[in-house]
Amino acid sequence: MTRLVRAEWLKLRTTAVPWVLLGVATLLTGLSVVFAFLNPLRTAGAAVGPTWITPTSVAELRNLVGAGAGADVVAVLLGALTISTEFRHKTVTAAFLVTPERGRFIVAKLVASVLASIALGVTMLVGTMAAGSIVIAARHGSVAALWHQIPAVAPGMLLVFALFGVLGVGLGSLLTNQVVVLIVILGWFLLVETLVGALVDIWVTGFKRWLPGNAAQAAVGYTARGQSHTLATSLLPWWGGALAVLAYGLAFAAMGWAVMRRRDIT
Amino acid sequence: MDSAIEVRNLTKHFGRVVAVDNLSFDVAAGRITGFLGPNGAGKTTTLRMLLGLVNATSGTATFGGVPYRRLAHPPLQVGAVLEATSFHPSRRAIHHLRSIALAAGIPSERAEQTLTLVGLADVARRRVGGFSLGMRQRLELATALLGDPQVLILDEPANGLDPQGIQWLRMFLRHQASTGRAVLVSSHLLAEMEETVDDVVIVSHGRLVLQTTLTELVRRAGTNGGMRVGTPEPDRLIQVLAAQHVGARHVDPGTVVVDGATPEWIGPLLAHHQIVVYELTRQGSGLEDVFLSMTAGFGTAPPGGPGGSTPAPDISGGESR
């Protein structure tokens, strides 16, 4: 299995896919960093727009440290693409010739994607800390206070990146078509989860906290993006959220395996 | 002799379509076996079932008694060249080979070695997206050879190769067989394989037509396909031949094909009757005709075939998938 994972890692880094995704993730994280330096509340009375702030409160500092969490959906894309590109370019033929047991193929993808997703999360964290430190220092804020929040934020954030890697491979093994899986992932996390969650929540209170995006938000485990206290309490506990995302990922992977093992590669 | 590959009663249904129908044949070690049949005869499906990529509806395909999916180290035992499209275009050739070597537990130096073997060492670091069809075929071949397997399976490997490439492939396969490897190579053109193969397995409509040696097939094809005569007086030639009780066909306005004739026989006859001749050539090899008649004539109305489907035009004219 180690060999297969190393081969998957080599396959991943020898295409343009991870570099494109790194670019997308950097853009998303960059926007989150900008938001962390903005006071979202308009100054009362006047027509003054949002003002720039220097994060000082725990919530503001944690928001900045966790800016990379804004790019966590990229980990889902990464996991899904590791499988869909194989089908798109028919390299899956060569992969199945080497690994005729298709379950092992999916497991190797899971492990490689978790590692790649954590690497992506670490990269986002490092980038955020570098940019955040420079700006805070320039604004005469406390860089030490920012760094002090790393232990509180980083574990949850990296955990979600890892879990999203699993979720991505699960979805990719079930929906092997590249276009379909990209549309489903982006559509779900950008729009559908919010709509479905809000709608069903009307009848089944607390339903939406079980959905992947909300569960992931719980797993992050800190008050990111200025979450209000009420929002935080409407989520699952961090471990519950983590288990829920993991369950989604593994359930999709199991379904994907059940379909894939019978599939004819023509 | 022990068979390197044994196919027994292999059958594949795609919905209501019978792609492969109760097919059985053997491939011997140290020989090149041509797997021949028109496009859509079920060759690719059969090879993919052999390799565990397509699930058989029934029947077995084994390598020394073991199905592909249960082989201990598949890439070290069986090498396959399937189609020239299965590369990620942005990946470099050497990385493609290294990733497979890594997964298969093959030392990564083998990647360079096999690239040199197929003549691609100069483009090892180029992205596969820029490769020509012939280069992709060679890269497929390098992939198949990574594990130095005792069995080689090639699906239409001559596609996309130029005449020199085909010549090179022929020598290459001959060398592989001479070292004791079993080689199974599919083609829809017997002519392409005539100089390459030792044994032939001919299929049509997913069913076995004939398994035999090339020598035996040539014997069956008879002495020759007759002589082709270009003449301004075809009607007079046919009259002369009729008097000799020799069959002849008027194929073009100025061309007659004389059945079973040899140059030594027809030359003096033409001279004796003072018939003007513009062209005098042997008609085909005979072998291709036998192949065509076998594959076209066999089971013209396959049971369970797709009634309304319109298959791609092919050389036999009688195709079903």
Interface residues (C-beta under 8 A of the other chain):
Chain A: R3 L4 R6 A7 E8 L10 K11 T14 T15 A16 T85 H89 K90 T91 V92 T93 A94 A95 F96 L97 V98 T99 P100 E101 R262 D264 I265 T266
Chain B: F14 T44 T45 R48 L51 G52 L53 V54 N55 Y68 R69 L71 P74 P75 A80 L82 E83 T85 S86 F87 H88 P89 S90 R91 R92 H95 H96 R98 S99 I100 L102 A103 A104 G105 T143
